[in-house]
Amino acid sequence: MSYNADDCPDSDTVVGGGGGGSSGGGGTTESNCATPTSPGMTRQDAVVVHGDGWSIDGGDPAPTAGPPSMAGYEPCDPLIILNLFQSLSATTNSLELQMKINLHLKALTRSPYVFLVPILHSSEEGLIQVINDNVLEKEIRFSINSTHFRSGSQHNGYPFVIDDLNKDFSEVIEMVVGNKHNTLIYDILGPKVSKLQTQTSTTSASSTSSLNELNYAAFQQQAFQQQGQNGATQQQIALFVCIAGDSSSRSRYQFYIDDTFRYVLGHLVTAFELYEEKRVRDQCQNLLQVARRLLGKIGDLGQLLRGVMTEAKELAAAERCSLFLLDKHTGELVSKVFDGNEASKEIRIESGKGIAGYVAQTGKLLNIRNAYQHPLFYKGVDESTGFKTRNILCFPICDEEGVIGVAQLCNKLNGFHFDKCDEEVATAFSVYCGISIMHALVHKQVQKAEARYKLSQELLLYHMKVPDTEVNHTLEAVKEPDREQDELYRTFPRFDFCPRDVKDHALSVQLAMRMFYDLNFVGSFKIHEYKLARFVLLVQKGYRDTPYHNWWHAFSVAHFAYSLMMNLRLIERGIITKMQGFSFLIAAFCHDLDHRGISNSYQTQTSSPLARLYSSEGSVNERHHLSQAICILNDSSSKILDGLSTTEFKECIDYLRELILATDLANHFRILPRLKKLRAEYLTEGSNQRLLLSLMITCCDLNDQIKSWKTVQHVAHLVYAEFFAEGDLEKQMGLRPNAMMDRKKACIPMLQIEFLTTVIRPTFEILVQIFPETGSFLDTIDSNREQWERVRNRAAQQGNGSETGGNGASEPCNGCNATAECCDFTCYTQVND
């Protein structure tokens, strides 16, 4: 259906461009009559409609005639258009393009002002940046009603209905150009100019109120008709052109606009797209900078929350900001900081109550343009504080599990309300807020855990406290040994000395201190004797009373390390440095500190506290031993590393870490191929020294196996007592223990033979290969293996010659008697007797 003024017989007002119109737009009528409309729409009396086949969307004229409204206007000088296009093509800066187009149209129309309003379809916003050739200090954005915007785009982009835009648009125009002139608004469809859409008068409220009243039905029908005739593709409005003028200027202005945008619209639209892309990129860069600043404050939650509010206000240009965190226990929103300052009283909001409660409950952003008209807004706060809330942007802050807080921004500065751009910024900003706040909360938990750990360490050291009398007695005994001790000192460095035969704890501490003196570590590293005595006593008390991993094991390991350095003269020959030797001895003493008598696999399998602390790094027990060692070394009363420089201290701790972790047999097997390549002549090259230290600490840890048969069988009893206790725990938990830890299945002689064959001898063979003078170790190992074989054979005989089971045990598994368990060791004690 084609609509024009002649279709309204009661029309009493003149409009430009009616059928048979004269030059300059005369002979037309302006109509106030009712016309077909869409539901809820009334006819806009400022709408200009042209008949005689002229398309409503600015399409080409019908073959019968040209548009009457264009009659009598001379086209623009082609040279002017070419110069304009050449000038525009030299830049893609949207601001420069707008200034040049504005000045061009202003010169043609002699209008006081011209400005463009590009339509940003991605954010459904209008944008004003330039008036004539003046760039606004801050660009103005206003929302476009999305429902009608999409409705228009479905019908060749026309008609475009500004439904809720009336107040915003009229306020924007009044703000940027004042109310001295009426403003004519033209819409630009795609690459062509549509008819004049509307006229806004900023001189009175009545004239601006008519902006909503467009003849939707008439435009829609003509758009359908034109699309059916030409098969036109779907178009959308690219921008508005706003020019100061009155009704008599409409047709003339439209002619010049059509003549101008026919050539420059494509370039201009591309420039707007580039501007938006750059804006988004800059916005991302700003957000990254914000994230960097926020992550730098995670150490202090209060400082972080204040930073979040400051950044949010700056990003969205808001007057105030409040931030609430969700209390997961009560479901309430809690705030202790308001507008960047500590609140005098904690504020709590129930879940679902008010704007912040609604956002926390739904997890959806809420943009309120008029706070007092919103049902969730409580104006009592404004009345009590005197603050006037105009508009609110409230958005959730989430982590992976859901909402953890809500940020609420009040009063948009330099704008009417928060726009689509602010919503996008808030949404992206909330992600960084969530990450930062969660890191801060986790950091706070870690700080608390560290404080508790430090407190527990202090408590441990308190209960491990060594009386001064004990320290003094130890020092006196070391300095003034009696005759018995003198005799013991002479045999102490020998490899065949058995530390487990010492028995007396006080004497073992004195012998431990002698190691540091004999190796000249006390003088070389300026160790205070009092601190050394307290260090050894604290280490002794740091071991639990377990069957095997106790102080006597540590004393035995340290003695073997001492014997290696003394007998092989490792430091004097330059095979290891004095610092390496010092660290080696300390590691030997501390390598099993606070051992609980259970293996790494059990720790991991049961998710013990130690496993939760160290399992991600591996070697759970060893890392705990290292932690305990450093704790003792850091205690002011036992700081034997006080005499080291900063560099030496770091070096010593590094060696200590490597050596204690090397006592995990899993690490030993991992580096075993490299250990087998070690040769005496290349020990000081590259990483060979560190490999040698790892080998030696493993040999020290296993040194019981190169002692006398009596010691070997005693140690086996201790080891399997721990193993079987662990197996019993696993059974109680419904787990299936390893065969060697199951007292009902394990055959100790077979297990010991396998252990000597696959672990002990291969390890000591490498040591003997490097140091041939230790060849007797292999002889002792072989001798002990023969002893275990005798035990196994005797067990088989006592088992009536029955064949052994798959685990190497006869039936019954221990081969002793029908009722005994392997841990009774009857099967080989009789042989030994």
N, C-alpha and C positions, 0 to 999 in steps of 0.2 A: 504494500500500500504506500502510495506517495502522499506526503502530507505537505500543505502550504497554507498560507494565510487565507486563501479563498475558501478553504474548507470550513472556515469559521464565520458564518454569516453575521454574527452579532459583534464582530470585531470592530472596535472603535479606536484602535491605536495604530499608528503607522510603524511598520518595520521595513528595514532595507531589504531589497532583493525579492519582492513579490513578482508574480507573473506580469509581464508587460512593463516591468519597471524601467525607469529612465536612467540616464547617466548619473553617476554619483549616488545611486541607491535610492533616487526619488521614486514616487509612485508605488511604494510598498506600504503595507499596513502592519501595525503592531497589534497583536491579538491578545485579548484577555479571556477569550472563551474557553470553555472546557473542551478537552480533547481526550482521545483514548489514552489511558495510562496503565502502568503496571500496578499491581496491588500495593496499596500504601503510598503511592506516589501521586503528586498533583502537578498540573502543568506549570512549567516555569515561564513566567511572562517575559523573561529576558532572552528566551531562546530564539535564535534566528533560523528559520527553515526556508529553504529555497525550492521552488517547484521547477517545472519544465525539464524534468529528467536529471537535474543535478544531484549527484549522489550524496547521501548523508555522511559518508565516511571520507569525503574528500577525493573520491575516485574521479575518473575522467568523465566529462560531460556526455550526455546522451547525444546521439547523432543529430537530433533535431535542432539543437541550439546550444550556445555556450551559456555559461552562468550569467544571469542578468546583473548580478551584483558586481561583476568585473568590468562591465561596460564603461568605457570612457577613461580608464586608467592606462597610462602609458607604461609599458614594461620598463624595468630598470635598465640603464645603460649596460650592455653586455661587458664593456670594459670594467665597469665597477664590480660586477659579479666576479669576473675573472680575477681582478686584483684581490677581492675578498677571499676567493677560494685559494689563490696563491699564498696569501698571508696565513690562512688557516692551515694549509698543508705543511707549513714550516714547523708546526708544533703539535704535540699531542696533549699538552697541558690543558685540562678542561677549564681552568680558570681563565687562561689567556684566550681560549676560544670563545668563552662566554662574553668576555669584555669586548672582543672584536665584533661579534655578532650583535651585541647590545648597542654598540656605538653605530653600527651600520643601520640597524632598524631605527634607532633614534634619529639619525640624520635623514632617513627617508620619510619618517612619520612626523618629525618635529615634535615628538612627544617628550614630556619632562623626564620620564623614566621608562626603562625597558629592563625586564629581567626574565630569566628562564627558570623553569622548575622541572628539572629532570625527574622522571619516575623510576625508582629503583624497584624493579619487580621482585628481585630476590628477597628483599626485606619489606616490600610493600610500603615504601615511604616516598614522600616528596622531599626534594632537597633544594635549598636556596643558598647560593654562595656569593653571587655577584649581582650588584645593582648598578646599571650602566657600566662604568669601568671601575667601580669601587668594590673591592673584595671585602666581604664582611669579616670582622675579627673572629667570629665563630659562626661556622655554617649552621643553618637551621634545618632540622629534620622534623617532619610531621608524618603521622601514620595515615595510610590509605585504608578505607574499609575493605577488608579482604573479600568479603562475600560479593559485594557489587563489583569489585575489581575483576574477580574471576567471571562473574556473569557477563560483564562487558567483553572480556577477552574471548568468550565463546561465540560472539556474534561480530566477527571482524573488528573487534576492538572498540566497537561503538554501539550503543552509547555508554559513556563512562559516567557512572553515577557517584557523586560525592555525597554520601549519605550522612555519616557522622563527622564529615570534614568541615562543616560550615563554620563552627566556632574557631577551630584551629586555624583554618586558612584565612579567615577574615582577620583574626588577631595577628597572624604572621604578616599579612599585607600591611596592616596598620602599623605594626612595629617597624617594618623596614622602609616604608615609603610615606607613612603618615596618613592623614585623612583629608588632605586638601583636594585630591583628585579621585574620580572614579577609576577603577581598574578593569580593563577588558581582559578576559582570559580566553586564550585560544588553545585548543589541544592539537598536538601533532601526532598523526597516526603513521607509524612506520616511516617510510620515506616521503609521505605526502602530508599536506595540511588538511585537517578536517574543517568543517564549518565552525564558526564562532560558537563556543559552547555556552558561555554565560558572561554576564557582566556583574561585577561586584562593586557596589558603591560603599565606600568606607566613610561616607558622610553621615549615615544614619543607620540605626539598628534595623529599621524596616527593610532597607535595601539589601543589607547583607543576609538577612534571614531568608531571602528568596533563593539563596544558593542551592538549597536542597531540592528545589521544586523543578525537576527536569521532566520533560514529556517523554517518559521512558518508552511507552508503548509505540508512539509514532516513530521514534528513532529506531526502535528495535525492528519494526515492520519494514521500514525503508532499508535497513541494513540487510535483512533477509532477502529483500527484493533485489538489491544490488548484487549480493553474493550469488543469487540464482542466475542473474543475467550474465555476469562476467566470469563466474566460476572463480571468484577471488579467494585467495588463501587467507587463513586466519591472521589478523593483525592485532597489535596492542598499542596502547598509547605510549609514545616515547617520552614526551615532555609537554609541559604547558608553556605558553608564551604570555607574559603579563605586560600590558602596556597601558599607560595612563591615557584615558580618552573617554568620549561619550558616544551616544548612539549614532550620531552623524558620522563618526570616524570608523565604524565597524568594517564596512566593506572595503574601504581604502586600505586599512591596516591589514585586512586579511589578504588582499591582493599582494602587498609587499612581503608579507610573511610567507605566502605560498611561493612567490618568486625566489625568495632567499633560501628557504629550507629544501627546495627541490634539489639543490646542489650540495648543501653542506650537512644535511642531517646524518648521513651515514658516518662521516668523519667525526661528527660531534658525539654520536652515540658510542662509537668506539672509544673516544676519549673519556667519556663517563665510565665505561666499563673498566678501562685502565686505571682510572682514579679509584674506583671501588676496590679493584684488585690490590692496588698499592696500599689502600687504607687497611684492608684485611691483613696484608703482609706486615705493615707497621704495627697493627694491633697485636699480631702474633709475637713480634719482636718485643713489644712492650710487656706482654704477658710473660715472656721468658725472663725478661729483666726482673719483673715482679716476683716470679717464682724463685729466681736466684736470691733476691733480697729476703724473701720469706724463709727459704730453706736455711739461710744464715742465722735465723733466729729461733731454730727449733730447740735450742738448749734451754730457753726460758719461755714457758707456755704463755705467761702473761704478756711478755714483750711481743710474742708472736701474734697474739690476738689483737693487741693494739696496732701492730703493723698491718694485719689483715684489714682492719677498719680504715686505716689511713690510706692504704692502697685502693680499697674499694671506693672510697669517697673521691679520690683523684681520678680513677679510671672512668667513673660514671658521672663525675661533676655533681656530686650530691652535697647537700648542706650538712646532713648528719648521718651517722651510721651506728647501728647497734648490732651486736653479735651474740647469739645464744648457742650454747652447746647442749646436746641432748643427754640428760641423765638416764642411762639405760635401765637403772634400777627402778626409778619412779616414773619414767616416761615424760618427765617435765623438761621444759627448756630453761636453762640456767644461764644467767649473765652476771658477771662480776665487773665487767668493763663496759662503760657507756660513752660513746663518742670519743674513744681514745683515752678516757680517764677512768681510774678506779671508782667504781660505784660505792657510795657510802653504805649501801645495803644490798645484799644479794637479791636479784630479781628472779622470780620463778613464774613460769607460765605453764598452765596445764596443757596436756596434749589435746590438740584440736580447738583450743580456745584462741580467739583473736586471729589476726592475720598471720603472725609468726607460727602459732600453733597449727593453723590450717595448712601452711606450707610444709611444716615438719611432718604432718600426718599424711599429706598427699604426695609429697616429694615433687611438687610442681611449682614453677616460678609464677609469681603473681605481680602483674604490673597494674597499679591502680592510679588512674589519671586524676580522679577527684576523690580524695580520702573521705571527705564528709558525706559523700553520697554512697559509700560502700557499706554494706550491712555489717561487715566484720570489724570495721574501724571503731575504736572506742575514743571518743573525743574528750573524755574526762581527763586524760593525761594532759592534753593541750590546755584545758581550762585551769588545771592546777599549776602548770609550769609557765603558761603564757606563750608557749611556742605554738606557731601556726603550721600545721601539717597540710601541705597542698596535695602532694602526690607521693606514692610509695612504690619502691621496687623491692620485693622480698623474694629471695631465692634460697633453695636448699643447698647445703654443703654435704656431700656424700663421700663414702668410701665404698669398698667393694661389697659390703654387706647391706648398706642402706644409708639413711640420713643420720648424720652425726651432729648437725648443727644448722642454724638458719642465720642468714645475714639480712638486715633490713635497712635500706637506704631511704632517706626522706628528703623531699624537695629538690627537684632538678634545678641546678643553677644554669643561667643563660639559656633557658628553654622552658616550654610550657609543661612538659612532663617527660618522663623517661621513655625513650623511643626504642625501636627495634634493635638499633645498634647497641644501646645500653643492655638490652636483654641478652644479646649475643656475647657481649663482653662479660656480663655477670655469669652466664652459663660456663664460659671457658675459665673464668677466674675461679669459680667454685671448685673446679677440678684441682687446681693448684692449692686452693685453700684446704681441701680435703686431704691431699697428700701431705701438706705441711703440718696440719693439725694432728693427723695420725702419727707422723714421725715424731712430733713433739710429745704426744702422749706415750708413745713407745719409749722415747728417750727418757721421759720422766720415770717410767717403770724400770728402765735399765739403771737409772741413777739410784732409785730406791733399792734395786737388787744389789747394786754395787755397795751401797751403804750398809745393807744387811750383811753382805759378804765380808765387808771390812770389819763390821762389828763382830761377826762370828770368828773371824781370824784373830781379832783382839782377844775375844773370849777364849779361843783355843790357846793362844800364847799365854794368857793369864793362868789357865789351868796347867799349861806346860811350864809354868814359871819355875825357874831354877833358883833355889836359895843361894844367897851369897856365900854361905858357909861351905856349900857343896862345891862351888866354883873355886874358892880359896883352897880347899882340901885337894882338889884335883891338881891345881897349879903347884902346890907344895910337893905332891907325890911325883909329878913329872920332873921337877927341878932337883929333887933329892930322892932318887929311887933307892930302895933297900937292896940287900944282896940278892934276894930272890928275883927281883925285877931286873937287876943287872944281868943275871944269867938268862932271863927271858929275852932281854933286848938283843943279846948276841945271836940268838936263833930266829928272832922275829922276822928278819928280811927274807929268809929262805922260802923257796917255793913249797917245800914239804911241811912248812909250819901250818898247823891246823888252827885257825882262829876260833873254831867252835869248841876247842878244848879249854879255852880260857875260863869260861863259866862265870867268872865274877864281873858284874857290870861296871863297877868302879875301875877295875883294872883294864877292862876293854876301852873305857873312855881315855884312860891315861895312854894306852898304846895307840889309840887313834890320834891323839895329839902328837905323839912321838913321830908319826908319819910326816906331819907338816914340818917338824924340826929337822928330821933326817934329810928331807928333800930340799932344805934351805928355803922353804916358801915363806916362813915367818919373817926372816930378815929381808928377803928380796921384795916382798910385797907389803912390808911395813905393817904386819898384822899385830894388833894389840893382843897380848897374851890372854888378858882377861876376857876379851871378846871371843877369842878362839876357843877357850874353855867353855864359855857359855854356848857358843855355836854347836860344839860337839854334844854337849849335854841336851840342848834343845832338839837336835837331830835324833838323839837316842830316844827322847820322850815322844818324838813325832811318829814313831813306829808303833803300830797297834800290836796287841798280844795275839797274833795269828800263829798257826802252827809253823809256817815256813817263812812268809814274807814279813819278817820282824827285824829287830835291831841286829840279831846275830847274822842274818843273811847280809845286811848292809855292811856290817863289820868285816865279814868274809870277803865280800866283793871289793871293798876298799883296800883290804890287805893285799889282794892279788894285784890290784892296780899299783899299789906301792911297791910290791915285789918286782913287777915288770920294770918299773922305772929304776929301781935300785940295781937289780941284777943285770939288766940289759943296758944300763947306763944310757937310756934313751935321750935324756936332755944333754948330757955331756957329749954325746956323739952327734948331736944336732939333728937327730931323727925327728924329735918334736921340740917345740919351743918351751920355755919355762912357763909361759902363760897357758899353753895347751896342757902341760903337765898339771898345773895348779887346778885348771878347770876339770881335768880328768879325775883327779882325786876327790874334788867336791862332788862331782856327778856320781861317783861310785858310792859315796856316803848317802846321797840324797835320792838315788834313782828309784826307790820304792817307798818314799815317804807316805805315810797314811794309807798304805795298801790295806784293802778291806778283805783280802783273802778270796776275791772272786775275779774271774777273768774278764777281758774286754768283751768277749762274745756275750757273756752273761749280762754285763752292763748294758750293752746295746739291745739285746733281746728283751730285757725287762724294762727298757726305757727308764733307767734309774736317773736320779738327779744329775749324777756325773755325766751320763750318756746324753741327757738333754743339753748339758752345758758344752760338751766336747765332741759328740758323735759326728758332727759335720766335718770335723777336722781329722778324725781317726785317732787311734792310739789313746783311747779314753783314759785308762789308768795312768799312762806315762805323762799325759798332759796335766793330770791332777798332781802327780808327784812333782813335776816341774813347778807348778803354781805354789805348792807348799814350800818347796826349796827357796823360791824367790821371796816368799813371805818371811821365812826365817832370816834370809840374808838382808832383808830390808828392815828388820827389827833393830832399833838403835843399839840394843845391848849385845847384839851378835853380828854386827856388820863387819865381817872380816874383809870385805872388799873396800873398806873406807880409804885405804892407802892407794887405791888405783886412780889414775886419771880418768876423765870421762871416756876417752877413747878406749883405754884398757878395760874399763868397766863394761862397755858395750861388747867388746871382744870376748870377755870372759862369759857374759850372759849368753852370747851367741853359741859359744862352744858348749856351755852347760845345756842349752836347749837341744842342740844336735845330739849330744851324748846320751841324755836321758831318753829322748825319743828313739835312739838307736837300740835301746834295751828291749823294745818290742820286737819279738822274733819275726813278726810279719815284715817289718822294715829290713831286718837282717836278710831274709830270703829274697827280698826285692833287689838288694844290692849285691847278693852273693856272686853273680857272674862277674861283676866288676872287682870284687874282692879277690877272686881267683886269679886275676891278672896282675895283682900286686907283686913287685919284685924288690928285693932289698936295695938294688942300685938306683931305683927310681922313686924312692919314698918321698923325697922332698919336692918332687915336681907336681905342678898343678894341684889337683884336688886329692892327690894320693895321701897326703898327711891326714886329711879329714877321714878318708876311707880307712886308714890304719887305726885311727882313734875309734871309729865305729866297730872295727873288728876287735880291738882290744877290750872295749867295754862289754861286748858280747861274751868274749872269753872270760872276763871277770865275773859276769853274771852266771856263767856255767861252771865256774872253777871247782865247785864241790865234786864234780865228776872226775877230777884228776887227783883227788885226795885218796886216802887209804880206803880199803873196802869197808871198814867199820864206819867211816864217815859217810861213804856213799849209801850204804843201806839205811843209816840213820836219816839222812836227808830224804831218801825215797819215802820213808815212813811219813815224814813231815809234809812232803809235797802231796802225797796221795790222801793224806788226812784232809787237806784243803780241797782237793779235787772232789772227794767223795761228799764232803759237806755241801759243795756247790751242786753236785748232782742231786743230792737229797732236796735242796731248795727247788730245783727245776721240777722234780717229780711232784712236789707239793703244789706247784703252780700248774700242773697238768702238762708240762713240757717233757720232751724225751731227751735226756742228757746224752752227751757224747759217751761212747763206750768206755773211754779211759776215765770218765768221771762217775760211772755207774758201779757202785761197790758190788753189785750182784753179777756184773759181767766182766769187769776189768781183771786181767791177769798181769800183775805187776812185773814179774820177771820178763814176760814177753814184751811188755810195753817199754821196759827199761833197755832191753836188748835193741829194740827198734830205735829208741831215742839215741842211744850211743852210736848206732850204726849210721843213722841218717842225718843227725844234727851235730852231735858232739865231735865225732872224729873228723868229718869234713871241715868243720870250723877250725879246729886246732891244727889240722894239716896245713891250712893256709898260714897260720902263725909260725909253725915249724919251718915252712918253706921260706919265710922271710927271716926268721931267727933260728938257725939250725941248733943253737945251743939249748933250745927248749925241746929237743927231740924226745926226752924222757916222758913228756906228757903223753905221747902216743902209746908208749909202752904201758903206762898206768891205765890208760883208757882200755887197751886191749886186755889187760889183766882183769880189770873190773867187769869187762864184757864176759870173760870166761867164767867169772864167779856167778854172774847172772845165768849163764847157760847151765852151770852145775845146779843152780837152784831150780831152773826149769826142768832139767832132767830128773832131779830128785822128786820134784812134784809129780812128774809123769809116772815114776815108779810107784809112788805112794797112791796114785790113782789107779792101781791095778793094771797098769799098762794100757789103759784105754786111750783111744786116739784123742788128740786135742781138738777143741772146737775151732770155729772160724776165728775167734778172737785170741787164739793161742793158748787157751786154758783147757785143762783136762776137765772131765766131768766128775765131780763138781768143778766149777770154774777155777777155784783156788788150788785144787789138787792136794789140799792139806787133809781135810777130813770132811765128812758128810755135812757137818753143821757149821764149820768155821767160815768166816768171811775173809776175803783177801787182805783186808786192812789189819788182820791179826798178825800177819807176817810170819806165821808158824812155819810156812813152807821153806823159808831160807834161814831162819834163825837156828833151826836144828842142824842144817848143813854147816853153818858157820861154827856152831859149837863143836 
